[in-house]
Amino acid sequence: MATGAFEATEPKPRPKRKKSPTNSLTAQISHYVSMCGGYAMRINVGGFYREDVGYIKSGSTVGVPDLICVQNGRLIGVEVKTGRDWQKEEQKEVEERIKQAKGVYIIARDFDTFRAEFDAIIRGL
């Protein structure tokens, strides 16, 4: 083989990781909003780590809800909290700003409670 030539190899299979409870709940909520005729967009404000450069911030605004949903023209921010996770101060500030702008904000800890709250909101729209 010539120097510097590239030899293709089969990619190593990645071990399947179990979805975290937060990711599972977020996916369920996003799917449900879509099934109800709305639009849900996941917002990932967490950064990530790369060995070559270290931790990289996402560039997103801190405190933005995990899901930004639009249902019948109304903005609904959904913050997903599982286990011992709690709402941070920046998230409380964003919640207040969304409510002041006549948007809706839901803190979702489980799917059934979210669905009941979401259904009540869209019935009132």
C-alpha positions in Angstrom: 0.0 0.0 0.0 1.3 3.5 -0.8 2.3 5.9 1.9 -0.7 8.0 3.0 -3.2 5.7 1.3 -6.5 5.2 3.0 -7.8 1.7 3.7 -11.5 1.4 4.5 -12.5 -0.8 7.3 -15.8 -1.9 8.7 -17.1 0.5 11.4 -17.1 -0.9 14.9 -20.6 -1.5 16.2 -21.5 0.8 19.0 -23.0 -0.8 22.1 -26.7 0.1 22.4 -27.3 2.4 25.3 -30.5 2.6 27.2 -32.3 5.9 26.8 -32.3 8.0 29.9 -35.7 8.6 31.6 -35.5 12.3 30.6 -34.8 11.5 27.0 -37.6 8.9 26.9 -40.1 11.3 28.4 -39.0 14.1 26.0 -39.5 11.9 23.0 -42.9 10.8 24.2 -44.0 14.4 24.7 -42.7 15.5 21.3 -44.5 12.6 19.6 -47.8 13.3 21.5 -47.7 17.0 20.6 -47.2 16.0 16.9 -50.1 13.5 17.1 -52.3 16.3 18.4 -51.5 18.4 15.3 -48.9 20.6 17.0 -45.2 21.2 16.4 -42.5 20.3 18.9 -38.9 21.2 18.7 -36.3 19.9 21.1 -33.8 22.4 22.4 -30.5 21.1 23.6 -28.8 23.7 25.7 -26.2 21.4 27.1 -22.7 21.5 25.7 -20.5 18.6 24.8 -17.0 17.4 25.3 -14.4 16.8 22.5 -11.0 15.3 23.4 -9.1 17.7 21.1 -10.6 20.9 22.4 -12.4 20.1 25.7 -15.9 21.3 26.7 -17.8 23.2 24.1 -20.9 25.3 25.1 -23.9 24.8 22.9 -24.5 28.5 22.3 -28.1 28.3 23.3 -29.7 30.6 25.8 -29.5 29.2 29.3 -32.9 28.4 30.8 -34.8 27.8 27.6 -37.3 24.9 28.0 -36.4 21.4 26.7 -39.2 21.5 24.1 -40.7 24.5 22.3 -44.1 23.6 21.1 -46.7 25.4 19.0 -50.3 24.4 19.2 -53.1 26.4 17.5 -50.7 29.3 17.2 -49.8 29.3 20.9 -46.3 28.8 22.3 -46.0 26.1 24.9 -42.7 25.7 26.6 -42.1 22.3 28.2 -39.4 21.7 30.8 -38.8 18.0 31.4 -37.7 17.0 34.9 -37.2 13.4 36.1 -35.9 11.9 39.3 -34.4 14.5 41.6 -33.9 17.1 38.9 -35.2 20.5 39.8 -35.9 23.8 38.0 -32.9 26.1 38.0 -33.1 29.9 38.6 -32.5 30.7 34.9 -35.4 28.3 33.9 -37.7 30.1 36.4 -36.8 33.4 34.8 -37.6 32.1 31.3 -40.8 30.6 32.5 -41.9 34.0 33.8 -40.9 35.7 30.5 -42.9 33.1 28.5 -46.0 33.6 30.7 -45.7 37.4 30.5 -45.8 37.1 26.7 -49.0 35.1 27.0 -47.3 31.8 26.3 -47.8 28.6 28.3 -45.2 26.8 30.4 -45.4 23.2 31.6 -43.0 21.3 33.9 -43.4 17.7 32.9 -42.3 15.0 35.4 -44.3 12.1 33.9 -46.2 11.5 30.7 -49.7 11.1 32.1 -49.6 14.3 34.1 -48.2 16.2 31.1 -50.9 14.8 28.8 -53.7 15.9 31.2 -52.2 19.4 31.5 -51.6 19.7 27.8 -55.0 18.4 26.8 -56.6 20.9 29.2 -54.6 23.7 27.6 -55.5 22.8 24.0 -59.2 22.4 24.9 -59.0 26.1 26.0 -57.3 27.4 22.9 
